[in-house]
């Protein structure tokens, strides 16, 4: 996305710069510079797509600690991992 497309996206969502960029943990002043033509890092472009195009809530994503814990359970406690997996599957199917 280029700066004009991002500005158009923000305007279509009826958000001011603080709201739009704040959802990405980017300051309003930095977002303003992106909208004015400064190069937008790939990671920021990805975050725009995830949050403002696809509707992903960044606060709902697992933390690094959550991922590490899951890895330990999955690799070192396989019976627990499979039991938890069955519990989750049952709760989402019924």
C-alpha positions as CSV (number, residue, x, y, z in Angstrom):
1,X,0.0,0.0,0.0
2,X,1.2,3.5,-0.7
3,X,0.6,6.6,1.4
4,X,-2.5,7.6,-0.7
5,X,-4.0,4.2,-0.3
6,X,-3.4,4.2,3.4
7,X,-4.9,7.6,3.8
8,X,-7.9,6.5,1.8
9,X,-8.3,3.4,3.9
10,X,-8.1,5.5,7.1
11,X,-10.7,7.9,5.8
12,X,-13.0,5.1,4.6
13,X,-13.0,3.8,8.2
14,X,-13.8,7.4,9.4
15,X,-10.8,7.3,11.8
16,X,-8.5,10.2,12.7
17,X,-4.7,9.6,12.5
18,X,-4.4,9.0,16.3
19,X,-7.1,6.3,16.2
20,X,-5.8,4.6,13.0
21,X,-2.2,4.5,13.9
22,X,-2.7,4.0,17.6
23,X,-4.4,0.6,16.9
24,X,-1.0,-0.4,15.5
25,X,1.0,1.1,18.4
26,X,2.4,3.7,16.0
27,X,2.4,7.4,17.1
28,X,0.1,9.8,15.2
29,X,3.1,11.9,14.2
30,X,4.9,8.9,12.7
31,X,1.7,7.8,10.9
32,X,1.4,11.3,9.5
33,X,4.8,11.0,8.1
34,X,3.9,7.7,6.4
35,X,0.8,9.3,5.0
36,X,2.9,12.1,3.6
37,X,5.1,9.8,1.6
38,X,7.8,8.6,4.0
39,X,8.8,5.0,3.3
40,X,6.5,2.6,5.2
41,X,8.4,-0.4,6.7
42,X,7.2,-3.8,5.6
43,X,6.2,-4.7,9.2
44,X,4.0,-1.6,9.5
45,X,2.4,-2.4,6.1
46,X,1.7,-6.0,7.4
47,X,0.2,-4.6,10.6
48,X,-2.1,-2.3,8.5
49,X,-3.3,-5.3,6.5
50,X,-3.9,-7.4,9.6
51,X,-5.6,-4.8,11.7
52,X,-7.4,-2.5,9.3
53,X,-8.1,-4.7,6.4
54,X,-8.5,-8.2,8.0
55,X,-9.8,-7.0,11.4
56,X,-7.2,-8.8,13.6
57,X,-7.1,-7.5,17.2
58,X,-3.4,-7.3,18.1
59,X,-4.3,-7.6,21.8
60,X,-5.8,-11.0,21.1
61,X,-2.6,-12.5,19.7
62,X,-0.6,-14.7,22.0
63,X,2.4,-13.2,23.8
64,X,5.9,-14.6,23.4
65,X,5.5,-16.2,26.8
66,X,2.3,-17.9,25.7
67,X,4.1,-19.3,22.6
68,X,7.0,-20.5,24.7
69,X,4.7,-22.2,27.2
70,X,2.7,-23.9,24.4
71,X,6.0,-25.2,22.9
72,X,7.1,-26.7,26.2
73,X,3.7,-28.4,26.7
74,X,3.6,-29.6,23.1
75,X,7.2,-31.0,23.1
76,X,7.7,-32.1,26.7
77,X,4.2,-33.0,27.9
78,X,2.6,-34.6,24.9
79,X,-0.2,-36.3,26.8
80,X,-1.3,-33.0,28.4
81,X,-1.1,-31.3,25.0
82,X,-3.3,-33.9,23.3
83,X,-5.8,-33.8,26.2
84,X,-6.0,-30.0,26.0
85,X,-6.4,-30.2,22.2
86,X,-9.4,-32.6,22.6
87,X,-11.0,-30.3,25.3
88,X,-10.6,-27.3,23.0
89,X,-12.1,-29.2,20.0
90,X,-15.0,-30.4,22.1
91,X,-15.7,-26.9,23.3
92,X,-15.7,-25.4,19.8
93,X,-17.9,-28.2,18.4
94,X,-20.7,-28.1,20.9
